Amino acid sequence: MCAGLTAALAGCAEEDPDAGTNGLGKLSAAKIESRALQAVGGAEAVRLSGSVVTRGRTYKLDMRLKDGEEGGGIGQVATKGSTFELLRVGDDLFLKADANFWVRQEGGGGSKAVTEAANKLEDKYVKVPSADPAYKQLSGFTDMDLMLDGLLRLHGELAVGERGDVGGVRTIRVTAGGDGGALDVSLEGTPYPLRLERAGGAGVLQLADWNSDFTLRAPGKGQVVDYGRQITAD
């Protein structure tokens, strides 16, 4: 009988899903979301990767973002068959794109002159003037506060979902009613959000490397060329 009681108690201990966690799984959905957003507010760096759908267009992102006075970001954005790299150091924004991107800047023409010009710009940095209409849109991809504030809010009645695993870290899910999105929050250590399903099927993002510092450095003069015209980000 003692052996049976010992086995039963051991079984109960193994079934405790909150053992070794930060206790987030015991909270309501609203409190889980609140704790996650509070953690985000105190973070200084993050890596965002995945897809974002906005205005009917899908952008694939892999961006490292940093907050603060020396903030900015670096990474790649892909859309409509072209890929470009963004680098922002403070207020200075640089764009490095493939030839397809620059061909589209010229209206998609396939003339020899356009192709040659695009090939010269390929893999070179172009500094985007702050007065260029594309500056606001492109720099938004490098703005940690703007990206997270705009992406992480769930829409609808919240509920606690299933426990899971993101990148080897145990998580608890918060869902919003209907198709209002879902957020997987870490059950280990600081309750950072680790995965986001955006409302309305508007993309899925992984959030990693929270508070992992990285170096942002403007490209050297030999790496920067002048495009000389407005850039179309669409």
Secondary structure, DSSP 4 states (H G I P E B T S, - for coil): -HHHHHHHHHHHHHT-TTTTS-SGGGS-HHHHHHHHHHHHHT-SEEEEEEEEEETTEEEEEEEEEE-STT-EEEEEEEETTEEEEEEEETTEEEEEE-HHHHHHHTTT---HHHHHHHHHHTT-EEEE-TTSHHHHHHHHTT-HHHHHHHHS---S-EEEEEEEEETTEEEEEEEETTTS-EEEEESSSS--EEEEE-GGG--EEEEE-TT------PPPGGGEE---SPPP--
